[in-house]
C-alpha cells in the first residue's frame, strides 16, 4: 500500500527538465513589483521561458526602476511619483497580464490587493502574507474576480523535491515515521535590513521556515499538533526557531530555522522500511540518497534549470493559459493553512507585527 502524495505533481512535469522552457500557449506579459535581489533572480528565470514577455517593472525609486528595466529588457518601468506608488501605476497598465510581487512580506497584501482589484493575475512571493487574515482577504478577492493567485513557494516544483515526493508516495521507504529538516545561515546584524525589521515581517519564521516545512507537509500533510520555541531579537523578531509537528499516526517532524547559524540545510524522511536524505540545499536538492532496509543505498542526481525558479513560473503560465485560478501543486488552501500555522507559532514565540493590528 502506497502513502498518499500530499503535494500534487504538476501535470506538465517531466524528468526531461529542458521541456519546461518550451512555450505551452499564448505569451503572458509580466509586471514585476520590486527591484531587489529576489526580483532580480525571478526575472532572470522568466527570461528563460519562451512564452514570457517582460512588460513592466516598478520601484519606489526612478533610477532603480530604470536600471532594472534596462538590465533585463522590460518594455516600460514605473516609480513613485506625485504621491502615487509605482506599483499602482504598474497594475493599471493594460499591457500587463500577470504581476509578480517581490516586496518585503509586510507589503504583499497591499500590492496583491491592488493588482487583483485591477484585474491582474498574481504570483506573490512567500511568505504569502503576514497573517491568515490577510491571506483570507486576498483569496476571497481572487475568487470573486476569477483571477489566478499563487504563493511563490518555488521549491515545491523543483525536480529533487518532486522526485522525493514520488519516492515517499510509492511506499518504497514504508510508512513515514519522522521528518527532520533545517535551513540556516548567519544574516548580517543590521536592524534596518528587511530580514530583521518588524515592519517588514522580519525573522526566521516567515523567511526560512516555509522550506523545512515543505518536507513535513510533503511527507505527512498538515499536522494535528504544533509546538515551538525560539530566540527573539531586541526588536521582537525570531532569530531562530525550533518547531515540532505531531500527527495522528504517531509520526513527528522536527524543523529548525536560523538567522544566526550555518546549518547543513538538509532533510531526512524516515519510514518503516528505509529513508531518503537530501544533498545540496534543502529547498533545491541536487541529489537524493535513498536506502531501503539494510541494503546498499543509491543516489539519484538532478540538474535543475538555472536557479530552480523556472518550474514555478511554468506552473503559473500553464495555469493562466488554461484559465485556472489556482495551482493544484501550490493550492490556496495550503497557503491559508500555513499562514494559520505560522500565526499559532508566532503566538507561542511572542512575535507580533504592525500588520497584525491593521484593518
C-alpha positions as CSV (number, residue, x, y, z in Angstrom):
1,X,0.0,0.0,0.0
2,X,1.4,3.3,-1.0
3,X,1.5,6.5,1.0
4,X,-0.7,9.5,-0.1
5,X,1.0,12.2,-2.0
6,X,0.3,15.4,-0.1
7,X,1.8,17.8,-2.7
8,X,0.4,17.2,-6.2
9,X,2.7,16.8,-9.2
10,X,2.3,19.5,-11.9
11,X,0.6,17.9,-14.9
12,X,3.2,19.3,-17.2
13,X,6.1,17.9,-15.1
14,X,8.6,15.6,-16.8
15,X,12.0,14.3,-16.0
16,X,13.2,15.9,-19.2
17,X,13.7,19.3,-17.5
18,X,14.5,21.4,-20.6
19,X,10.9,20.9,-21.7
20,X,9.8,23.3,-19.0
21,X,11.3,26.1,-21.2
22,X,9.2,25.5,-24.2
23,X,6.1,27.6,-24.8
24,X,2.8,26.0,-23.7
25,X,0.4,28.6,-25.0
26,X,0.0,32.3,-25.7
27,X,2.7,34.5,-24.3
28,X,2.0,36.2,-20.9
29,X,3.1,39.8,-20.3
30,X,4.7,40.1,-16.8
31,X,4.8,43.0,-14.5
32,X,7.4,42.8,-11.7
33,X,6.9,44.8,-8.5
34,X,10.2,45.5,-6.7
35,X,13.8,45.5,-7.9
36,X,15.6,43.7,-5.0
37,X,17.7,40.5,-5.2
38,X,14.8,38.1,-5.3
39,X,13.0,40.1,-8.0
40,X,16.3,40.0,-10.0
41,X,16.6,36.3,-9.6
42,X,13.0,35.6,-10.6
43,X,13.2,38.0,-13.6
44,X,16.3,36.3,-14.8
45,X,14.5,33.0,-14.7
46,X,11.5,34.5,-16.5
47,X,13.8,35.3,-19.5
48,X,14.4,31.6,-19.9
49,X,10.7,30.9,-20.7
50,X,9.7,31.1,-24.4
51,X,6.2,32.4,-23.6
52,X,7.1,35.1,-21.1
53,X,7.2,38.8,-22.0
54,X,8.9,41.3,-19.7
55,X,6.4,44.1,-19.9
56,X,6.9,46.4,-16.9
57,X,8.7,46.8,-13.6
58,X,8.1,49.2,-10.7
59,X,10.1,50.6,-7.8
60,X,9.8,53.4,-5.4
61,X,13.0,54.8,-6.9
62,X,13.1,56.1,-10.5
63,X,16.8,55.3,-11.0
64,X,16.3,51.8,-9.7
65,X,13.3,51.2,-11.9
66,X,15.1,52.5,-15.0
67,X,18.2,50.5,-14.2
68,X,16.3,47.2,-13.6
69,X,14.2,47.7,-16.8
70,X,17.4,48.3,-18.8
71,X,19.2,45.4,-17.3
72,X,16.5,42.8,-18.2
73,X,14.9,44.4,-21.2
74,X,11.4,45.4,-19.8
75,X,9.2,47.4,-22.2
76,X,8.5,50.1,-19.6
77,X,9.1,51.0,-16.0
78,X,7.2,52.8,-13.2
79,X,8.2,54.6,-10.0
80,X,6.6,56.6,-7.2
81,X,5.6,60.0,-8.5
82,X,3.3,62.7,-7.3
83,X,2.1,60.6,-4.3
84,X,1.2,57.6,-6.5
85,X,3.2,54.5,-5.8
86,X,5.0,52.9,-8.8
87,X,3.2,49.6,-8.2
88,X,-0.2,51.4,-8.6
89,X,0.9,52.6,-12.0
90,X,2.1,49.2,-13.0
91,X,-1.1,47.3,-12.1
92,X,-3.1,49.8,-14.1
93,X,-1.1,49.2,-17.2
94,X,-3.4,47.4,-19.7
95,X,-0.4,45.6,-21.3
96,X,0.3,43.7,-18.1
97,X,-1.3,40.3,-17.7
98,X,0.2,38.9,-14.5
99,X,2.1,40.5,-11.6
100,X,5.0,39.0,-9.7
101,X,5.4,40.6,-6.2
102,X,8.9,40.6,-4.7
103,X,8.5,43.2,-2.0
104,X,9.1,42.6,1.7
105,X,6.4,40.4,3.4
106,X,4.5,43.3,5.0
107,X,3.8,44.8,1.6
108,X,2.4,41.7,0.0
109,X,-1.2,42.2,1.0
110,X,-1.4,45.8,-0.2
111,X,0.3,45.2,-3.6
112,X,-1.6,42.0,-4.3
113,X,-4.9,43.6,-3.4
114,X,-4.2,46.4,-5.8
115,X,-3.2,44.0,-8.6
116,X,-6.3,41.8,-8.1
117,X,-8.6,44.8,-8.0
118,X,-7.0,46.0,-11.3
119,X,-7.8,42.6,-12.9
120,X,-4.3,41.2,-12.9
121,X,-3.3,37.6,-12.1
122,X,-0.8,37.4,-9.2
123,X,2.2,35.4,-8.2
124,X,3.2,36.6,-4.7
125,X,6.5,35.9,-3.0
126,X,6.5,33.8,0.2
127,X,5.6,34.2,2.9
128,X,2.2,34.8,1.2
129,X,1.1,37.4,3.7
130,X,1.9,38.5,7.3
131,X,-1.1,36.6,8.8
132,X,-4.0,34.4,7.9
133,X,-6.5,37.3,8.0
134,X,-4.6,38.9,5.1
135,X,-4.4,35.6,3.2
136,X,-8.2,35.1,3.6
137,X,-8.9,38.5,2.1
138,X,-6.7,38.0,-0.9
139,X,-8.1,34.5,-1.6
140,X,-11.6,35.8,-1.4
141,X,-10.8,38.7,-3.7
142,X,-9.1,36.5,-6.3
143,X,-12.1,34.1,-6.3
144,X,-14.6,36.9,-6.6
145,X,-12.7,38.3,-9.6
146,X,-11.9,34.9,-11.2
147,X,-8.2,35.6,-11.2
148,X,-5.2,33.4,-10.7
149,X,-3.4,33.7,-7.4
150,X,-0.4,31.7,-6.1
151,X,2.2,31.9,-3.3
152,X,5.7,31.7,-4.8
153,X,6.9,28.6,-3.0
154,X,9.2,27.7,-5.9
155,X,10.8,24.8,-4.0
156,X,7.5,22.7,-4.4
157,X,8.2,22.5,-8.1
158,X,11.9,21.6,-8.4
159,X,12.9,18.2,-9.7
160,X,14.6,17.0,-6.5
161,X,11.6,17.8,-4.4
162,X,9.1,16.3,-6.8
163,X,11.1,13.1,-7.1
164,X,11.3,12.8,-3.3
165,X,7.6,13.1,-3.0
166,X,7.2,10.3,-5.7
167,X,9.5,8.0,-3.7
168,X,7.6,8.7,-0.5
169,X,4.3,8.1,-2.2
170,X,5.5,4.9,-3.8
171,X,5.8,3.3,-0.4
172,X,9.5,2.4,-1.0
173,X,10.6,3.6,2.4
174,X,7.4,2.4,4.1
175,X,5.2,4.4,6.3
176,X,6.8,7.7,7.2
177,X,7.6,8.0,11.0
178,X,9.6,11.1,11.2
179,X,11.0,14.0,9.3
180,X,13.9,16.3,10.1
181,X,14.7,19.4,8.1
182,X,16.7,22.6,8.6
183,X,17.7,25.8,7.0
184,X,20.0,28.4,8.5
185,X,22.7,31.0,7.8
186,X,24.2,33.9,9.8
187,X,22.5,37.0,8.5
188,X,24.3,40.3,8.9
189,X,23.2,42.0,12.1
190,X,21.7,45.1,10.5
191,X,18.5,46.3,12.3
192,X,17.5,48.2,9.2
193,X,17.6,45.2,7.0
194,X,14.3,43.7,5.8
195,X,15.1,40.3,7.4
196,X,15.3,41.8,10.9
197,X,12.7,44.6,10.7
198,X,9.3,44.0,12.4
199,X,7.7,46.5,10.0
200,X,8.7,44.3,7.1
201,X,7.7,41.0,8.7
202,X,11.3,40.0,9.5
203,X,12.6,36.9,11.3
204,X,13.4,33.3,10.5
205,X,9.8,32.0,10.6
206,X,8.3,33.9,7.6
207,X,11.6,34.0,5.6
208,X,13.0,30.5,6.1
209,X,10.7,28.0,7.8
210,X,8.5,27.5,4.7
211,X,11.3,25.4,3.2
212,X,11.9,22.9,6.1
213,X,8.1,22.8,6.5
214,X,7.7,21.6,2.9
215,X,9.3,18.3,3.8
216,X,6.9,17.6,6.6
217,X,4.0,18.8,4.5
218,X,5.0,16.7,1.5
219,X,5.6,13.5,3.6
220,X,2.9,13.8,6.2
221,X,0.5,16.5,5.3
222,X,-0.9,19.1,7.7
223,X,-0.1,18.4,11.3
224,X,-2.5,17.8,14.2
225,X,-0.3,19.4,16.8
226,X,2.4,22.1,16.9
227,X,4.9,23.3,19.5
228,X,7.6,25.8,19.0
229,X,10.5,27.5,20.8
230,X,12.7,30.3,19.6
231,X,15.0,33.2,20.3
232,X,13.9,36.8,19.8
233,X,15.9,39.9,18.9
234,X,15.6,43.1,20.8
235,X,13.2,44.3,18.1
236,X,11.0,41.3,18.7
237,X,11.5,39.1,15.7
238,X,12.7,35.5,15.9
239,X,16.4,35.0,15.1
240,X,15.9,31.2,15.1
241,X,13.1,28.7,15.9
242,X,12.6,25.0,16.5
243,X,9.3,23.5,15.7
244,X,7.8,20.1,16.4
245,X,4.8,18.8,14.5
246,X,2.7,15.9,15.6
247,X,0.4,13.6,13.6
248,X,-2.4,11.3,14.5
249,X,-0.4,8.4,13.0
250,X,2.2,8.9,15.7
251,X,4.7,10.5,13.3
252,X,6.6,13.6,14.1
253,X,8.6,16.3,12.3
254,X,11.4,18.5,13.7
255,X,12.1,21.7,11.9
256,X,14.9,24.2,12.5
257,X,15.3,27.6,11.0
258,X,18.1,30.1,12.0
259,X,19.4,33.5,11.0
260,X,22.3,33.2,13.4
261,X,24.0,29.8,12.5
262,X,25.1,28.0,9.4
263,X,23.4,24.6,9.3
264,X,23.6,21.6,7.0
265,X,20.5,22.7,5.1
266,X,19.3,19.2,4.6
267,X,16.2,17.0,5.1
268,X,15.7,13.4,6.1
269,X,12.4,11.5,5.7
270,X,12.5,8.2,7.6
271,X,9.9,5.4,7.2
272,X,9.3,1.9,8.5
273,X,11.4,0.4,5.6
274,X,14.0,2.9,4.8
275,X,14.8,6.6,4.4
276,X,15.7,9.3,2.0
277,X,18.1,12.2,2.6
278,X,18.8,15.3,0.5
279,X,22.1,16.5,-0.8
280,X,22.7,20.1,-1.8
281,X,20.3,22.7,-0.4
282,X,17.1,21.7,1.4
283,X,14.9,23.8,-1.0
284,X,16.5,22.6,-4.3
285,X,18.2,19.2,-3.8
286,X,20.8,18.3,-6.4
287,X,20.7,14.6,-5.2
288,X,18.8,12.2,-3.0
289,X,20.3,9.3,-1.1
290,X,17.7,6.5,-0.8
291,X,18.2,3.5,1.4
292,X,15.7,0.6,1.8
293,X,16.2,-1.8,4.8
294,X,19.8,-2.8,5.3
295,X,20.6,-2.7,1.6
296,X,23.2,-0.5,0.0
297,X,21.9,3.0,-0.7
298,X,21.5,4.5,-4.1
299,X,21.9,8.2,-5.1
300,X,19.7,9.9,-7.6
301,X,21.0,13.2,-9.1
302,X,19.3,16.2,-10.6
303,X,20.3,19.1,-12.8
304,X,17.8,21.9,-12.2
305,X,17.5,24.7,-14.8
306,X,19.0,27.9,-13.7
307,X,18.4,28.7,-10.1
308,X,15.3,26.5,-10.0
309,X,12.6,29.1,-10.3
310,X,11.6,28.3,-13.9
311,X,9.4,25.4,-12.7
312,X,7.0,27.6,-10.6
313,X,7.0,30.2,-13.4
314,X,6.0,27.4,-15.9
315,X,3.2,26.4,-13.5
316,X,1.8,29.9,-13.3
317,X,2.0,30.3,-17.0
318,X,0.4,27.0,-17.7
319,X,-2.4,27.6,-15.2
320,X,-3.3,31.0,-16.6
321,X,-3.2,29.8,-20.2
322,X,-5.7,27.1,-19.2
323,X,-8.0,29.6,-17.5
324,X,-7.3,28.1,-14.0
325,X,-7.4,30.3,-10.9
326,X,-5.0,28.4,-8.7
327,X,-2.3,25.7,-8.9
328,X,-3.0,22.1,-7.7
329,X,0.6,21.9,-6.7
330,X,0.5,25.1,-4.6
331,X,-3.2,25.4,-3.8
332,X,-4.5,28.4,-1.9
333,X,-5.9,26.1,0.8
334,X,-2.3,25.2,1.6
335,X,-1.2,28.8,1.7
336,X,-4.0,29.7,4.1
337,X,-3.4,26.7,6.3
338,X,0.3,27.5,6.6
339,X,-0.5,31.1,7.5
340,X,-2.8,29.8,10.3
341,X,0.1,27.5,11.4
342,X,2.5,30.5,11.4
343,X,0.1,32.6,13.3
344,X,0.0,30.0,16.0
345,X,3.7,29.6,16.1
346,X,4.2,33.4,16.3
347,X,1.8,33.4,19.3
348,X,4.0,30.8,21.0
349,X,7.2,32.7,20.2
350,X,5.7,36.1,21.1
351,X,6.3,37.7,17.7
352,X,3.9,40.5,16.8
353,X,4.0,42.6,13.6
354,X,2.4,46.0,12.9
355,X,0.2,44.4,10.2
356,X,-1.5,42.3,12.9
357,X,-3.3,45.4,14.2
358,X,-4.1,46.8,10.8
359,X,-7.6,46.7,9.2
